[in-house]
Amino acid sequence: MFWTAFVWGLLGSFHCIGMCGPIALALAGKDKNKFLLNKLLYNSGRTLTYVFLGGLVGLLGFSIALAGIQQWLSIITGIVLVLLAFSFRKSEKWVSHSLLSTSLARLKFRLGRSIKPGGTPAFAFSGVLNGLLPCGLVYMALIASLAMQSPWQGMAYMFFFGLGTFPVMILLMISGNIFSIGFRDKINRFVPYFALVMGALFIIRGMGWGIPYLSPKLSFPNDQTTELLDTNITHCE
């Protein structure tokens, strides 16, 4: 499923241009030296935040899986992704107008202050803070990482998501308005359909139909216990 994270990040980065583009361009304007390094540091900082959040969400998924409902976790994750496919912009507005609005205002203020000095530390720290800004696409990727049912796999999923955003964001920082509004709108129209595909994949994955890579057969605690008992009996014989 990791390839879906990279494609999701690549497609979603065209949506990010509208929200995070001004911040990236403001940093690019201060990039007098270390032309490519600072851009990589900024985007690596965002990805580091995504990885950290993916680890937390993956840990939650692991805890749920211990309860023996890992199959339903994948299916429910897929259903949620399908439902959110056409409403990720609404999720951003909900967060912006929720009780978190004050914290977000402080975060944006801190982000603005971190940009002013310029230099390598500003690029890295601004990237870390930027990863905390509300984004429906990031939320959907985190929901997907929940179904990974492991903190390490959750971190890996969000790493590939962040990596997928690199090409577009770095090109934006280098060339400015390289992508026209019309082109971005065409890509953004395709994003919900890819989200539907992602949701369907997670649902099929949770079904455990025994299809290699697509829907592998799931092993449950009772099955593992039975297998272990059979192995011990064989050894005793």
C-alpha positions in Angstrom: 0.0 0.0 0.0 3.0 2.3 0.3 2.8 3.2 -3.4 -0.6 4.8 -2.8 1.0 7.1 -0.2 3.5 8.4 -2.8 0.9 8.9 -5.5 -1.4 10.6 -3.0 1.4 13.0 -2.0 2.3 13.7 -5.6 -1.3 14.5 -6.7 -2.1 16.3 -3.4 0.8 18.6 -3.7 -1.0 20.5 -6.5 -3.7 21.3 -3.9 -0.9 22.2 -1.4 0.3 24.9 -3.9 -2.8 27.0 -3.0 -2.3 26.7 0.7 1.4 26.3 1.3 2.6 27.9 -1.9 2.9 31.4 -0.5 5.0 30.2 2.4 7.2 28.2 0.1 7.7 31.2 -2.2 8.4 33.5 0.7 11.2 31.1 1.8 12.5 30.8 -1.7 12.8 34.6 -1.9 15.3 34.4 1.1 17.3 31.6 -0.5 20.4 33.5 -1.5 22.8 30.7 -1.0 22.7 26.9 -0.8 20.1 27.0 -3.6 18.9 23.4 -3.5 19.9 22.4 0.1 17.5 24.8 1.8 14.6 23.7 -0.4 15.3 20.1 0.5 15.5 21.0 4.2 12.2 22.8 4.1 10.4 19.8 2.5 12.3 17.4 4.7 11.0 19.3 7.8 7.4 18.9 6.6 8.0 15.2 5.9 9.5 14.8 9.4 6.3 16.1 11.0 4.3 13.8 8.8 6.4 10.8 9.9 6.0 11.7 13.5 2.2 12.0 13.2 2.2 8.7 11.2 4.0 7.0 14.0 1.4 8.2 16.6 -1.5 7.1 14.4 0.1 3.8 13.6 0.5 3.2 17.3 -3.2 3.7 17.7 -3.9 1.3 14.9 -1.6 -1.2 16.5 -3.5 -0.9 19.8 -6.8 -1.4 18.0 -5.4 -4.4 16.1 -4.4 -6.1 19.4 -8.1 -6.1 20.2 -8.6 -8.5 17.3 -10.4 -6.2 14.9 -7.7 -5.6 12.4 -9.9 -6.7 9.5 -12.6 -4.3 10.4 -10.1 -1.5 11.0 -9.0 -1.7 7.3 -12.5 -1.9 6.0 -13.7 1.0 8.2 -10.6 3.0 7.1 -11.6 2.4 3.5 -15.2 3.5 4.1 -14.1 6.7 5.8 -11.7 7.5 2.9 -14.6 7.0 0.4 -16.8 9.3 2.5 -14.1 12.0 2.8 -13.1 11.8 -0.9 -15.2 14.8 -1.9 -15.0 16.7 1.4 -11.4 17.1 2.3 -11.7 20.9 1.8 -14.5 21.0 4.4 -12.3 19.2 6.9 -9.8 22.1 6.6 -12.5 24.6 7.2 -13.8 22.6 10.2 -10.4 22.6 11.9 -9.9 26.3 11.1 -13.2 27.2 12.8 -13.0 24.7 15.7 -11.5 25.1 19.1 -8.1 24.6 17.5 -8.4 27.9 15.7 -6.4 29.8 18.5 -3.6 27.2 18.4 -3.5 27.4 14.6 -3.3 31.2 14.8 -0.3 30.9 17.1 1.2 28.3 14.9 0.9 30.6 11.8 2.4 33.5 13.8 5.3 31.3 14.8 5.7 30.2 11.2 5.8 33.8 10.1 8.5 34.6 12.6 10.6 31.6 11.6 10.6 32.7 8.0 11.9 36.2 8.7 15.5 35.4 9.7 16.1 33.3 6.6 19.0 30.9 6.5 19.2 27.1 6.8 17.6 26.9 10.3 14.6 28.9 9.2 14.0 26.6 6.2 14.2 23.4 8.4 12.1 24.8 11.3 9.5 26.4 9.0 9.1 23.0 7.3 8.5 21.3 10.6 5.8 23.9 11.6 4.2 23.8 8.1 3.5 20.1 8.5 1.2 20.9 11.4 -1.1 23.3 9.4 -4.6 22.0 8.7 -4.7 20.0 5.4 -7.5 17.6 4.4 -5.1 15.6 2.3 -2.8 15.0 5.2 -5.7 14.0 7.3 -6.8 11.4 4.7 -3.2 10.1 4.5 -3.1 9.8 8.3 -6.4 7.9 8.3 -4.8 5.5 5.8 -1.7 5.1 8.0 -4.1 4.1 10.8 -4.9 0.9 8.8 -1.2 0.0 8.7 -1.7 -1.2 12.3 2.0 -0.5 13.2 3.8 2.6 14.3 6.7 1.8 12.0 4.5 1.2 9.0 2.5 4.3 9.8 5.7 6.3 9.8 6.8 4.7 6.5 3.4 5.4 4.9 3.6 9.1 5.9 7.3 9.2 4.8 6.3 8.1 1.3 3.4 10.6 1.4 5.8 13.4 2.2 8.3 12.2 -0.4 5.5 12.4 -3.0 5.1 16.1 -2.4 8.8 16.9 -3.0 8.8 17.2 -6.9 6.0 19.8 -7.1 7.0 21.8 -4.1 10.6 22.0 -5.0 9.8 23.0 -8.6 7.5 25.7 -7.2 10.2 27.1 -5.0 12.7 27.1 -7.9 10.5 28.4 -10.7 7.7 30.3 -9.0 4.3 30.1 -10.7 5.3 27.2 -12.9 1.9 25.5 -12.7 -1.0 27.4 -14.1 -4.3 27.6 -12.2 -6.1 25.7 -15.0 -3.6 22.9 -14.9 -3.8 22.7 -11.1 -7.6 22.6 -11.2 -7.5 19.7 -13.6 -5.3 17.7 -11.3 -7.4 18.7 -8.3 -10.5 17.3 -10.0 -8.8 13.9 -10.3 -7.8 13.8 -6.6 -11.2 12.7 -5.2 -11.3 9.8 -7.7 -7.9 8.6 -6.5 -9.2 8.9 -2.9 -12.1 6.6 -3.9 -9.6 4.1 -5.4 -7.6 4.2 -2.1 -10.7 3.6 -0.1 -11.7 0.7 -2.3 -8.2 -0.8 -1.9 -8.3 -0.7 1.9 -11.8 -2.3 1.9 -10.6 -5.1 -0.4 -7.4 -5.5 1.7 -9.6 -5.9 4.8 -11.7 -8.6 3.2 -8.8 -11.0 3.3 -9.7 -12.8 0.1 -6.3 -14.4 -0.2 -5.2 -12.4 -3.2 -1.4 -11.8 -3.0 -0.5 -8.2 -2.4 -4.0 -6.9 -3.0 -6.1 -8.8 -0.4 -3.8 -11.2 1.5 -5.3 -13.7 3.8 -5.4 -12.3 7.4 -4.1 -14.3 10.3 -6.0 -13.9 13.6 -4.8 -14.5 17.1 -6.8 -17.8 17.3 -5.3 -19.1 14.1 -1.8 -18.2 15.3 -2.4 -20.0 18.6 -3.7 -23.1 16.8 -0.7 -23.1 14.5 1.7 -22.8 17.4 0.0 -25.7 19.3 0.2 -27.9 16.2 3.9 -27.1 15.8 4.6 -28.0 19.4 2.7 -31.3 19.1 4.7 -32.2 16.0 8.0 -31.5 17.8 6.9 -33.6 20.7 6.1 -36.5 18.4 
